[in-house]
Amino acid sequence: RHSAASGKPSLTVHPIGVPWTKNIDRMGGLPGKVSPPSPRIGAIYRHLLAATRDSALAEEFEVTLEATHHGPHVDKPACFVEIGSTEEQWQRADAGELWAKVLLDHFKTPATTLTEQATTAVVLIGGGHYCPRMGDMARMGSKVVVGHILATYTMSDYLNGTSDEEEAVAGGWRHVISEAVAGTRSAFPDLRLLCVVEKKWKSAERQQVIAFLEEQGLEWTYK
């Protein structure tokens, strides 16, 4: 079940883990660790979009990916699928039945088929919790698989608050990015790994993130 202050009815899917080490109360999982993302995330999202559009829920429920943001930790590729955003929706039989149909249809396709079709695993760095940019990439089709998604707030606890641009980002974010990349790579060792960076950050912070990616030999892009 997905909970949001907005109360907006939603159907969501996302990778799992808590790559940061601060403020993890009630998050579950292991501090600073992510689980390997399921190769099914993008495909489930596409199936869910199509099924919702053709259902009575189309005008009411939003379908979205979410950032990596809670546990539990597992060593097998995994993801969460959820109904949101309040107790009223959690009890909706029609939403549960739609999810059941989507998953039953989806699991007719073996996971190996999905990875055989894929060429690129994407890690998204920055942006909001509901990550429309990853949704855009997932809708490109089976050649793209969804890796970990790092919302800007995932790294916000590591900002040290100084006015000196050279010190605008503290070191803890490096672990967050490294863990998300390593977790994604562990699930898709044979695929090209691409980091997509959100451009709408403070310039000093964004440039330090990019410099770190380049130091690590990681391919990245804004687009």
C-alpha positions as a printed NumPy array, in Angstrom:
array([[  0.   ,   0.   ,   0.   ],
       [  1.294,   3.405,  -1.001],
       [  0.748,   6.37 ,   1.312],
       [  0.867,  10.008,   0.22 ],
       [ -0.236,  13.24 ,   1.843],
       [ -1.924,  14.287,  -1.394],
       [ -4.424,  11.445,  -1.04 ],
       [ -4.478,  11.107,  -4.831],
       [ -5.579,   7.62 ,  -5.967],
       [ -2.6  ,   5.921,  -7.565],
       [ -1.113,   2.644,  -8.729],
       [  2.656,   2.553,  -8.359],
       [  5.695,   0.363,  -8.962],
       [  9.28 ,   0.967,  -7.833],
       [ 12.673,  -0.585,  -6.967],
       [ 13.416,  -1.143,  -3.285],
       [ 16.2  ,  -0.169,  -0.918],
       [ 17.507,   2.601,   1.338],
       [ 20.853,   3.658,  -0.163],
       [ 21.238,   6.475,   2.362],
       [ 22.287,   5.959,   6.   ],
       [ 20.482,   8.85 ,   7.75 ],
       [ 16.848,   9.178,   8.827],
       [ 15.769,   5.64 ,   7.951],
       [ 13.225,   5.158,  10.736],
       [ 10.3  ,   3.017,   9.569],
       [ 11.91 ,   2.529,   6.177],
       [ 12.788,  -1.129,   6.686],
       [ 15.676,  -2.68 ,   4.797],
       [ 19.353,  -2.175,   5.577],
       [ 20.925,   1.27 ,   5.973],
       [ 22.938,   2.161,   2.885],
       [ 21.82 ,  -0.894,   0.883],
       [ 19.561,  -1.519,  -2.093],
       [ 18.105,  -4.712,  -3.499],
       [ 18.736,  -5.661,  -7.134],
       [ 15.934,  -4.108,  -9.211],
       [ 13.608,  -6.525, -10.945],
       [ 13.903,  -6.626, -14.757],
       [ 10.102,  -6.55 , -14.726],
       [  9.668,  -2.991, -13.394],
       [  9.423,  -1.224, -16.745],
       [  7.311,  -3.948, -18.306],
       [  4.908,  -4.016, -15.35 ],
       [  4.611,  -0.241, -15.57 ],
       [  3.773,  -0.423, -19.292],
       [  1.229,  -3.202, -18.74 ],
       [ -0.334,  -1.288, -15.868],
       [ -0.609,   1.89 , -17.921],
       [ -2.369,   0.07 , -20.745],
       [ -4.71 ,  -1.864, -18.451],
       [ -5.676,   1.219, -16.447],
       [ -6.433,   3.242, -19.567],
       [ -8.865,   0.517, -20.65 ],
       [-10.516,   0.236, -17.23 ],
       [-13.127,   2.065, -15.184],
       [-10.266,   3.426, -13.043],
       [ -8.797,   5.493, -15.884],
       [-10.254,   8.846, -14.819],
       [ -9.533,   8.367, -11.141],
       [ -6.175,   6.612, -10.691],
       [ -2.744,   7.882, -11.656],
       [ -0.192,   5.276, -12.769],
       [  3.38 ,   6.102, -11.83 ],
       [  6.857,   4.862, -11.049],
       [  8.349,   5.897,  -7.722],
       [ 11.874,   6.5  ,  -6.507],
       [ 13.764,   3.882,  -4.508],
       [ 12.727,   4.699,  -0.945],
       [ 12.073,   1.753,   1.416],
       [ 12.923,  -1.853,   2.245],
       [ 12.87 ,  -4.695,   2.969],
       [ 16.259,  -5.817,   1.723],
       [ 16.38 ,  -8.933,  -0.442],
       [ 19.198, -10.404,  -2.498],
       [ 16.975, -11.448,  -5.413],
       [ 15.79 ,  -8.946,  -8.052],
       [ 12.621,  -7.399,  -6.659],
       [ 10.207,  -4.485,  -6.76 ],
       [  7.115,  -3.187,  -4.994],
       [  3.687,  -2.785,  -6.589],
       [  1.216,  -0.717,  -4.624],
       [ -2.232,   0.816,  -4.371],
       [ -2.348,   4.382,  -3.055],
       [ -2.733,   6.712,  -1.439],
       [ -5.093,   6.348,   1.565],
       [ -6.982,   3.647,   3.441],
       [ -9.978,   4.321,   1.22 ],
       [ -8.069,   3.174,  -1.868],
       [ -6.218,   0.365,  -0.087],
       [ -9.571,  -1.345,   0.431],
       [-10.742,  -0.931,  -3.169],
       [-11.474,  -4.365,  -4.658],
       [-11.505,  -2.951,  -8.194],
       [ -7.958,  -1.629,  -7.793],
       [ -6.795,  -4.956,  -6.36 ],
       [ -8.47 ,  -6.881,  -9.161],
       [ -6.833,  -4.683, -11.78 ],
       [ -3.415,  -5.288, -10.225],
       [ -4.109,  -9.043, -10.062],
       [ -5.018,  -9.164, -13.752],
       [ -1.965,  -7.11 , -14.751],
       [  0.385,  -9.35 , -12.776],
       [ -1.179, -12.608, -13.952],
       [ -0.875, -11.488, -17.56 ],
       [  2.603, -10.092, -17.028],
       [  4.081, -13.222, -15.466],
       [  3.313, -15.207, -18.601],
       [  6.507, -13.602, -19.909],
       [  9.673, -15.114, -18.355],
       [ 12.11 , -12.638, -16.821],
       [ 14.859, -14.022, -19.072],
       [ 12.877, -12.902, -22.116],
       [ 12.809,  -9.353, -20.772],
       [ 16.556,  -9.218, -20.169],
       [ 17.311, -10.787, -23.553],
       [ 15.387,  -7.977, -25.235],
       [ 17.08 ,  -5.216, -23.203],
       [ 20.176,  -3.262, -24.165],
       [ 20.369,  -0.533, -21.488],
       [ 19.808,  -0.336, -17.737],
       [ 19.081,   3.188, -16.516],
       [ 19.841,   4.739, -13.124],
       [ 18.066,   8.07 , -12.635],
       [ 19.855,  10.577, -10.392],
       [ 17.841,  13.539,  -9.12 ],
       [ 14.324,  14.83 ,  -9.568],
       [ 11.104,  14.265,  -7.691],
       [  9.707,  11.209,  -5.981],
       [  7.371,  10.283,  -8.837],
       [ 10.142,  10.463, -11.466],
       [  8.292,  11.191, -14.724],
       [ 11.594,  11.07 , -16.593],
       [ 12.052,   7.397, -15.729],
       [  8.463,   6.858, -16.819],
       [  9.34 ,   8.401, -20.186],
       [ 12.283,   6.024, -20.547],
       [ 10.292,   2.977, -19.454],
       [  7.682,   3.77 , -22.102],
       [ 10.391,   3.542, -24.762],
       [  9.918,  -0.22 , -24.618],
       [ 11.706,  -3.445, -23.834],
       [ 15.205,  -2.257, -24.794],
       [ 15.321,  -0.172, -21.609],
       [ 15.164,  -1.663, -18.108],
       [ 14.493,   0.436, -15.016],
       [ 17.305,   0.499, -12.469],
       [ 17.406,   2.411,  -9.222],
       [ 15.83 ,   5.843,  -9.021],
       [ 17.417,   8.442,  -6.728],
       [ 15.111,  11.363,  -5.975],
       [ 16.903,  14.546,  -4.987],
       [ 15.696,  14.191,  -1.388],
       [ 17.55 ,  10.86 ,  -1.204],
       [ 20.764,  12.871,  -1.022],
       [ 19.443,  16.036,   0.646],
       [ 20.543,  14.993,   4.153],
       [ 24.122,  15.155,   2.931],
       [ 23.973,  18.804,   1.871],
       [ 26.055,  20.658,   4.402],
       [ 24.357,  24.06 ,   4.049],
       [ 27.506,  26.075,   3.398],
       [ 27.364,  29.032,   1.039],
       [ 30.675,  28.07 ,  -0.521],
       [ 29.83 ,  26.482,  -3.868],
       [ 32.924,  24.305,  -3.711],
       [ 31.538,  22.704,  -0.527],
       [ 27.869,  22.609,  -1.558],
       [ 27.71 ,  18.803,  -1.566],
       [ 29.004,  16.693,   1.297],
       [ 30.578,  13.301,   0.665],
       [ 27.733,  11.035,   1.772],
       [ 25.929,  11.29 ,  -1.561],
       [ 28.779,   9.41 ,  -3.222],
       [ 27.779,   6.257,  -1.363],
       [ 24.115,   6.738,  -2.315],
       [ 24.999,   6.906,  -6.008],
       [ 27.563,   4.1  ,  -5.814],
       [ 25.111,   1.776,  -4.082],
       [ 22.347,   2.495,  -6.605],
       [ 24.735,   1.852,  -9.488],
       [ 26.144,  -1.325,  -7.926],
       [ 22.682,  -2.677,  -7.144],
       [ 21.521,  -2.017, -10.691],
       [ 24.653,  -3.511, -12.193],
       [ 24.273,  -6.647, -10.068],
       [ 20.847,  -7.236, -11.622],
       [ 21.949,  -6.463, -15.19 ],
       [ 25.664,  -7.3  , -15.466],
       [ 25.581,  -7.757, -19.243],
       [ 23.741,  -4.547, -20.139],
       [ 25.022,  -1.055, -20.857],
       [ 24.512,   1.035, -17.714],
       [ 23.485,   4.652, -18.235],
       [ 23.086,   7.297, -15.517],
       [ 20.526,   9.951, -16.409],
       [ 21.113,  13.131, -14.382],
       [ 18.368,  15.621, -13.567],
       [ 19.521,  19.   , -14.845],
       [ 17.383,  21.121, -12.507],
       [ 19.818,  21.196,  -9.581],
       [ 22.036,  23.904,  -8.207],
       [ 24.941,  24.069, -10.613],
       [ 27.649,  23.328,  -8.032],
       [ 25.86 ,  20.222,  -6.773],
       [ 25.095,  18.938, -10.255],
       [ 28.658,  19.459, -11.438],
       [ 30.077,  17.547,  -8.487],
       [ 27.72 ,  14.648,  -9.182],
       [ 28.777,  14.614, -12.835],
       [ 32.467,  14.825, -11.891],
       [ 32.007,  11.832,  -9.599],
       [ 30.289,   9.818, -12.335],
       [ 33.135,  10.587, -14.706],
       [ 35.746,   9.693, -12.07 ],
       [ 34.04 ,   6.311, -11.747],
       [ 34.004,   5.794, -15.507],
       [ 30.2  ,   5.799, -15.611],
       [ 28.318,   6.827, -18.723],
       [ 25.875,   9.67 , -18.066],
       [ 23.552,  12.034, -19.908],
       [ 20.965,  14.733, -19.238],
       [ 18.614,  13.337, -21.881]])
